[in-house]
């Protein structure tokens, strides 16, 4: 299906793409910095699960529909933009939480902030699922590594999509570690976490506006 050097190129490209800051990265960073490793890893798991929805949909042909139909793309685009704007607004309105405990004490900290692990997971999940550009990305990126004469293209697409998501896990863990490390090593940051919320919220609103104003990618 794919030669070794192409497989290595596919993995390297995936790492580079996942190192590029976007809504997913800021979502993981903000939760890891505020609530520690466990919250950051749960955010990463939600994002990965959302990616798998797009991979499965693209392998089944739904992604091709999004690429071909301006209406389908627009509907999902506006839903995704609205969700990102809503999430950004929630972050901007969040209260200062200067009494947080150390990141190692995840359980009491989560209780104190009122943010459950389930909510963090589903937030990451919907951030990805409601972004049609993720579906378009998989449709544009993965087929380049599938031989034109390969008989089972849907199976190959699903396998490479799964590999892409598994390949992203080390990068996500790196982002989570950076976020958790920021909070652990800088006490002044833990006293000003509301500014982290404000910054992340502004970025999410920016991503939402960018998505809302974007045109349907050309085929």
SESE-18297 format. One line per 8 residues: number of its first residue (from 1); their letters; for each residue x, y, z of C-alpha. Coordinates in steps of 0.2 Angstrom, whole numbers, plus 5000, padded with zeros to 4 digits. Each point is the difference from the previous one (the first is absolute). Layout:
<sites>
NUM> a> X:Y:Z  ...
</sites>
This chain:
<sites>
1> xxxxxxxx> 5000:5000:5000  5014:5012:5005  5019:4999:4999  5010:5002:5016  5008:5017:4994  4982:5007:4996  4994:4994:5017  5014:5009:5009
9> xxxxxxxx> 4996:5015:4990  4982:4999:5005  5004:4999:5018  5012:5014:4999  4988:5011:4992  4987:4995:5013  5011:5006:5014  5004:5016:4991
17> xxxxxxxx> 4981:5004:4998  4996:4995:5018  5014:5012:5006  4991:5015:4991  4989:5010:5013  4982:4999:4997  4984:4999:5010  5004:4982:5006
25> xxxxxxxx> 5017:5005:5006  4993:5015:5010  4987:4989:5007  5012:4988:5007  5012:5013:5006  4987:5010:5009  4993:4985:5010  5017:4993:5004
33> xxxxxxxx> 5006:5017:5006  4985:5002:5011  4997:4982:5006  5015:4990:4997  5005:4985:4990  4984:4990:5002  4989:5013:4993  5012:5004:4986
41> xxxxxxxx> 5000:4981:4995  4981:4999:5001  4999:5015:4988  5012:4991:4989  4990:4985:5000  4984:5009:4995  5009:5009:4986  5007:4983:4994
49> xxxxxxxx> 4982:4992:5000  4994:5015:4990  5013:4997:4987  4995:4982:4999  4982:5005:4996  5007:5010:4985  5011:4986:4994  4986:4987:5001
57> xxxxxxxx> 4988:5012:4991  5012:5004:4987  5004:4981:4997  4981:4997:4998  4998:5014:4988  4992:5014:5011  5016:5010:4999  4999:5000:4981
65> xxxxxxxx> 4983:5007:5002  5006:5014:5010  5014:5003:4987  4987:5000:4986  4985:5008:5008  5001:5019:5004  4984:4998:5010  5006:4986:5011
73> xxxxxxxx> 5016:5009:5003  4992:5016:5004  4988:4992:5013  5014:4992:5009  5011:5015:4998  4987:5011:5009  4997:4987:5014  5019:4999:5003
81> xxxxxxxx> 5002:5019:5000  4986:5002:5012  5007:4987:5011  5017:5008:5000  4993:5017:5004  4989:4993:5014  5015:4991:5008  5011:5016:4998
89> xxxxxxxx> 4986:5010:5008  4999:4988:5015  5019:5002:5002  4999:5018:5000  4987:5001:5013  5008:4987:5011  5004:5006:5018  5017:5002:5007
97> xxxxxxxx> 5005:4984:5010  5015:5005:5010  4997:4987:5013  5004:4985:4989  5011:4987:5008  5016:4992:4992  4997:4991:4984  5005:4984:5008
105> xxxxxxxx> 4983:5000:5010  4989:4998:4984  4985:4994:5009  4997:5014:5013  5005:5012:4987  4987:4994:4987  4987:5001:5014  5005:5018:5005
113> xxxxxxxx> 4999:5006:4982  4983:4991:4997  5007:4993:4983  4998:4981:4999  5011:4989:4989  4985:4995:4990  4997:5018:4996  5018:5002:4995
121> xxxxxxxx> 4999:4985:4989  4985:5005:4991  5006:5018:4997  5015:4993:4991  4989:4988:4990  4988:5013:4994  5014:5012:4996  5006:4988:4987
129> xxxxxxxx> 4984:4992:4994  4992:5017:4996  5015:5006:4990  4997:4995:4982  5018:5005:4996  5006:4985:5009  4990:4989:4989  5006:5009:4984
137> xxxxxxxx> 5018:4999:5007  4999:4981:5001  4992:4999:4983  5014:5010:4993  5015:4993:5010  4997:4981:5001  4997:4995:4982  5017:5006:4995
145> xxxxxxxx> 5007:4985:5009  4988:4987:4992  5005:4991:4984  4988:5004:4986  4999:4982:4995  4996:4994:5018  4984:4990:5000  4994:5004:5018
153> xxxxxxxx> 5002:5019:5001  4987:5003:5014  5009:4987:5011  5017:5008:4996  4993:5017:5004  4993:4994:5017  5017:4992:5004  5010:5015:4996
161> xxxxxxxx> 4987:5011:5009  5002:4989:5016  5019:5001:4998  4999:5019:4998  4991:5002:5017  5011:4987:5009  5015:5009:4993  4993:5017:5007
169> xxxxxxxx> 4999:4993:5018  5019:5003:5004  4998:5018:4994  4984:5003:5010  5009:4993:5015  5014:5013:4997  4987:5014:4999  4992:4994:5016
177> xxxxxxxx> 5017:4999:5009  5004:5017:4995  4983:5007:5007  5002:4990:5016  5018:5006:5002  4996:5018:4998  4988:4999:5014  5011:4990:5011
185> xxxxxxxx> 5016:5010:4998  4993:5018:5000  4990:5004:5015  4995:5017:4994  4991:4992:4985  4990:4990:5012  4995:5016:5009  4994:5007:4983
193> xxxxxxxx> 4992:4985:4991  4985:5011:4996  5012:5009:4987  5003:4983:4993  4982:4997:4998  4998:5017:4992  5014:4997:4988  4994:4983:4995
201> xxxxxxxx> 4982:5007:4998  5006:5014:4989  5009:4987:4989  4985:4989:4999  4989:5014:4995  5013:5004:4987  5000:4983:4993  4981:5000:5000
209> xxxxxxxx> 5000:5016:4990  5013:4994:4988  4990:4984:4997  4983:5010:4998  5009:5011:4987  5009:4986:4991  4994:4994:4982  4998:4982:4996
217> xxx> 5017:4993:4995  5001:4996:4981  5001:4982:4995
</sites>
